[in-house]
Amino acid sequence: MSTIAVIGAGSGLGLAIARTFGRRGFDVALIARTPEKLDILVDQLGQEGIKAAAFPADVMDRSSLTAALERAAARFGGIDVLEYSPAPHTPVSGLTMVTPSETTVDDLQPQVEYNLYGAVTAARAVLPAMREAGAGTLLFTTGGGSVNPIPMLGNVNAAAAALRNWVLNLHNELSGTGVYAAHVAISTWIGANAPEGFPSASPEQIAPIYWMLHEERSHPEHIFTG
Ligand SMILES: NC(=O)c1ccc[n+]([C@@H]2O[C@H](COP(=O)([O-])OP(=O)(O)OC[C@H]3O[C@@H](n4cnc5c(N)ncnc54)[C@H](OP(=O)(O)O)[C@@H]3O)[C@@H](O)[C@H]2O)c1
């Protein structure tokens, strides 16, 4: 049995990715901060015949993230696919949104911790076993602003672009090893209540892209535009 670890597992995209892989025979390790919310997702997936378990951790607390991934690997016998997509739908301490000209190091640093350092920490927790096996998939998600930035997200986009750059280069480095890394940029709002004039898509429309990337193992990036 293969296992996917979803980091930033919420009721939107995280759950849809868990379902997409779970329906194809994967066990699912769900990682986010709030145990109660994770337990609801575990129950939901269980009712659909998907074996899932919760491993609470905060991506800003790097040792908790590493420990959660180690527990998940021990529980399921390894991690075959890692997917990174936390989103601060409830407040994350220190995260702000400022324009490029307003950006200070204090505004930027937590975004870098959240986007880049969390992703690097997660990858380092699973990559040695993947390299040894000569197999594995690493998928990282950002908003479309990592590619086409918008002024109101100056600090957010800069940190997401740093993550994107690192993933594209990780993809290059891992070429030929059997381990595959890719970046997904989502240029739409996800779910209902999109701001006026903003394109939106459901999590169910977006999640199959992750399966496609995992199966095809060729593209370094997919930019989802709806
Ligand atoms: N929503 C959008 O409109 C939109 C648009 C473009 C791109 N994206 C991308 O899509 C992904 C998110 O998808 P979604 O919006 O549907 O979210 P989701 O999967 O419904 O939920 C994301 C989960 O991340 C968890 N999280 C937040 N901060 C965390 C932290 N510090 N450590 C660990 N987990 C944390 C939250 O749970 P806890 O609060 O329990 O930690 C939340 O439930 C992100 O990569 C985001 O950049 C979203």
The ligand as an SDF file (V2000), in Angstrom:
LIG
                    3D

 48 52  0  0  0  0  0  0  0  0999 V2000
   -8.0740   29.1340   -1.0070 N   0  0  0  0  0  0  0  0  0  0  0  0
   -7.7450   29.7580   -2.1430 C   0  0  0  0  0  0  0  0  0  0  0  0
   -8.5470   30.5330   -2.7070 O   0  0  0  0  0  0  0  0  0  0  0  0
   -6.3980   29.5150   -2.7920 C   0  0  0  0  0  0  0  0  0  0  0  0
   -6.0850   30.1570   -3.9920 C   0  0  0  0  0  0  0  0  0  0  0  0
   -4.8930   29.8820   -4.6370 C   0  0  0  0  0  0  0  0  0  0  0  0
   -4.0090   28.9700   -4.0760 C   0  0  0  0  0  0  0  0  0  0  0  0
   -4.3160   28.3770   -2.8960 N   0  0  0  0  0  0  0  0  0  0  0  0
   -3.3780   27.3670   -2.3640 C   0  0  0  0  0  0  0  0  0  0  0  0
   -4.1220   26.1840   -2.0720 O   0  0  0  0  0  0  0  0  0  0  0  0
   -3.6030   25.5590   -0.9020 C   0  0  0  0  0  0  0  0  0  0  0  0
   -4.6570   25.5120    0.1860 C   0  0  0  0  0  0  0  0  0  0  0  0
   -5.8710   24.9910   -0.2760 O   0  0  0  0  0  0  0  0  0  0  0  0
   -7.2330   25.4180    0.4600 P   0  0  0  0  0  0  0  0  0  0  0  0
   -7.3100   26.9010    0.4880 O   0  0  0  0  0  0  0  0  0  0  0  0
   -8.3500   24.6520   -0.1600 O   0  0  0  0  0  0  0  0  0  0  0  0
   -6.9640   24.9630    1.9500 O   0  0  0  0  0  0  0  0  0  0  0  0
   -7.4570   23.6660    2.7670 P   0  0  0  0  0  0  0  0  0  0  0  0
   -6.8450   22.4300    2.2130 O   0  0  0  0  0  0  0  0  0  0  0  0
   -8.9390   23.6890    2.9580 O   0  0  0  0  0  0  0  0  0  0  0  0
   -6.8370   23.9880    4.1930 O   0  0  0  0  0  0  0  0  0  0  0  0
   -5.4780   24.2440    4.3990 C   0  0  0  0  0  0  0  0  0  0  0  0
   -5.1620   23.8760    5.8210 C   0  0  0  0  0  0  0  0  0  0  0  0
   -3.8280   24.3130    6.1340 O   0  0  0  0  0  0  0  0  0  0  0  0
   -3.7370   24.2100    7.5420 C   0  0  0  0  0  0  0  0  0  0  0  0
   -2.6940   25.1010    8.0440 N   0  0  0  0  0  0  0  0  0  0  0  0
   -2.7310   26.4530    8.1100 C   0  0  0  0  0  0  0  0  0  0  0  0
   -1.6460   26.9060    8.7200 N   0  0  0  0  0  0  0  0  0  0  0  0
   -0.9050   25.8040    9.0560 C   0  0  0  0  0  0  0  0  0  0  0  0
    0.3100   25.6430    9.7420 C   0  0  0  0  0  0  0  0  0  0  0  0
    0.9790   26.6960   10.2600 N   0  0  0  0  0  0  0  0  0  0  0  0
    0.7950   24.3980    9.8980 N   0  0  0  0  0  0  0  0  0  0  0  0
    0.1120   23.3230    9.4410 C   0  0  0  0  0  0  0  0  0  0  0  0
   -1.0670   23.4280    8.7830 N   0  0  0  0  0  0  0  0  0  0  0  0
   -1.5700   24.6710    8.6020 C   0  0  0  0  0  0  0  0  0  0  0  0
   -5.0950   24.6700    8.0850 C   0  0  0  0  0  0  0  0  0  0  0  0
   -5.4980   23.8390    9.1780 O   0  0  0  0  0  0  0  0  0  0  0  0
   -5.1560   24.3300   10.6930 P   0  0  0  0  0  0  0  0  0  0  0  0
   -5.7220   25.7050   10.8180 O   0  0  0  0  0  0  0  0  0  0  0  0
   -5.8160   23.3060   11.5440 O   0  0  0  0  0  0  0  0  0  0  0  0
   -3.6810   24.3050   10.8000 O   0  0  0  0  0  0  0  0  0  0  0  0
   -6.0310   24.5160    6.8890 C   0  0  0  0  0  0  0  0  0  0  0  0
   -7.1470   23.7390    7.1880 O   0  0  0  0  0  0  0  0  0  0  0  0
   -2.4050   26.4370   -0.4810 C   0  0  0  0  0  0  0  0  0  0  0  0
   -1.2400   25.9100   -1.0700 O   0  0  0  0  0  0  0  0  0  0  0  0
   -2.7250   27.7830   -1.0670 C   0  0  0  0  0  0  0  0  0  0  0  0
   -1.5500   28.5550   -1.3310 O   0  0  0  0  0  0  0  0  0  0  0  0
   -5.4740   28.6060   -2.2410 C   0  0  0  0  0  0  0  0  0  0  0  0
  1  2  1  0
  2  3  2  0
  2  4  1  0
  4  5  1  0
  4 48  2  0
  5  6  2  0
  6  7  1  0
  7  8  2  0
  8  9  1  0
  8 48  1  0
  9 10  1  0
  9 46  1  0
 10 11  1  0
 11 12  1  0
 11 44  1  0
 12 13  1  0
 13 14  1  0
 14 15  2  0
 14 16  1  0
 14 17  1  0
 17 18  1  0
 18 19  2  0
 18 20  1  0
 18 21  1  0
 21 22  1  0
 22 23  1  0
 23 24  1  0
 23 42  1  0
 24 25  1  0
 25 26  1  0
 25 36  1  0
 26 27  1  0
 26 35  1  0
 27 28  2  0
 28 29  1  0
 29 30  1  0
 29 35  2  0
 30 31  1  0
 30 32  2  0
 32 33  1  0
 33 34  2  0
 34 35  1  0
 36 37  1  0
 36 42  1  0
 37 38  1  0
 38 39  2  0
 38 40  1  0
 38 41  1  0
 42 43  1  0
 44 45  1  0
 44 46  1  0
 46 47  1  0
M  CHG  2   8   1  16  -1
M  END
$$$$
